[in-house]
């Protein structure tokens, strides 16, 4: 219990001991003499597992790799289970790379596992994955946080290209991807993602949605329907996608719609700590249903098509999305608490003129083109390209009045050549271009119009010899950032290297090291104004230098036997780490936050274990656990908004027609806080779910009934800027379904 309360350094040693001892304890006595470990894998895999020869790991459309799933969800949803290590990871360069092979920590969500995770936003959909939390702003907006890093250190991709939105600028800005239409989501944790640049130093999330088809459907058509309903906020959503083939051509169309009411919480909106610090409530405290947290007019779709030929494909798509969502009556330009955080989070009132509730009205349009050519090209055997151009705008409304308008016009292009294998050596080389023109105008224009251009060239190589797998990569990146006649130019050099050893087919031990240079983004350089959504007056520093991050990560994995799982331990020191530092001053009644540089470090790890305790003809009983922890500290202070230690314990019964699961998710108190930051109390969620397969021979027809936070526990997300005024949602009963034919 001391470990759970403190999140002490002993967590890493405890996780290592638990992983190795559990695996050894559950290993069958004659395992070493087993002549066919692959047969054991198939035998121990429950119905629909990725190790099942009839499973969906090879399904390019993203069917379930494990109908049962493995929840790491404080809200009751599932994730890809640790035994599902043979799932392909297409975001990582190389041929035939699986989760078992990749040295860095990865997660892949698809099929039923993804269906059980679906929430209105990308961050909330992914926050139950090990090592991943969410900015947790409101129902309309949240972004993933990986190992305590967010914003410009986490790249969110849509089919390998940027999302062309404004979500990096502020946590109240919605990432322009739709969870309901996602076929597959791949998460690569940690550094070493040189293929996608210095802004992926903390990791990346790649959303794959199939809007550009890569193959003609076997039956000349492919239809997917899905929907969900959540009781907490009357969250109703539906989506449909269709592919139609005609000879060598295939056409794609899709659409979605979502509508939610205000969400409900167990108690008061404001935390007891905040109320006490402010000397007691001065206005009636909102309870239960929180006004202006709804999501309206949220819809969109895409049209696409491809020419598919013997050596590859060439295609394009057009996508549109619109959304209108509230950011709570407690976050507006009138009589609200604006978060002047003094002495552990003092939230001072700012503004006397009353305005309407604050909302965001967002729209985006983008065009994408992609192609692949598989031919003998001398030293290469495949060429591929992707290009996207997006136009994004959102207006921040005070009632019916437009207070601030943000626009982002951007494009990105990639060209890659995959090297033909030379013995045991393979790899790829590529170039990347990114252009961004960003502008904010109005009341909350805290950053001037700015332009960013980035060019990168990279190479990644992999060499396999016997039980050893060696890999390495290099990247050069040129960046210019310009605003108000001020221009900064950066040259960044990054590299990564790693090695893994598989003493047999069941085990892998890996170690990776990287050094990544990241150029500061425009918000860090040129911000100068009020940012009410995050309760501060933000000031950039145009003299900031490059941020240099090192990454050291060790991995142990086991994929066959009664106990399977993975353990990742990491240590990431930074030189000239860029973050917002409270100065103790006020501007316009808001606490001033200055972007500064300071050496810092992050360390921690993730553990996933699954034990198949009993396996019969009709049912399999499984127990699982998951732990994740991260510690972030600067030279003389703890860093703000670092996730606390989390632990999950689950029990599951799996069968051909029905799976049932109960789990407990415990999140510890976070009292290692930055200056002017409140600690956050611990909480425990009880979750349960049932998966029904009316046609078990078809893995593309599933119904999921789940209960999230069944005890209606009050909880606050320490990572969120709004944790003191917007708690996490209360009890939620969700029904989701999908069918494909």
Secondary structure, DSSP 8 states (H G I E B T S, - for coil): -HHHHH--THHHHHHHHHHHHHHHHHS-TTGGG-S-HHHHHHHH--TT-TTSTTSSTT-TT---S-TT-B---TTS--B--TT-TT-B-TTSSSTT-BTTT-SS-EEEEEHHHHHTT--SSHHHHHTTSTTEEE---BTTB--EEETTB-GGGEEEEETTEE--SSTTT-TTS--S--GGG-SEEEEEESS--GGG-GGGTTEEEEEE--SS--S--TTSEEEEEEEEEETTTTEEEEEEEEEEEETTEEEEEEEEEEEE---EEEEESS-HHHHHHTTS-SS---EEE-TT--EEEEEEEEEEEEEEETTEEEEEEEEEEEEEEE--TTSSSSSEE-----TTT---EE--S----EEEEEEEEEEEEEEEE-S-BTTEEEEEEEEEEEEEEEEEEETTEEEEEEEEEEEEEEEEEEEEEETTEEEEEEEEEEEEEEEEEETT--B--EEEEEEEEEEEEEEEETTEEEEEEEEEEEEEEEETTEEEEEEEEEEEEEEEE-SSSSEEEEEEEEEEEE---HHHHHBEEEEGGGTEEEE--TT---EEEEEEEEEEEE-SSSEEEEEEEEEEEEEEEEEEEEEEEEETTEEEEEEEEEEEEEEEEEEEEEEEEEE-SS-EEEEEEEEEEEEEEESSSB-SS----EEEEEEEEE-SSEEEEEEEEEE--B----TT---B--EEEEEEEEEE-SSTT-TTEEEEEEEESTT------TT-TTTTT------EEEEEEEEE-
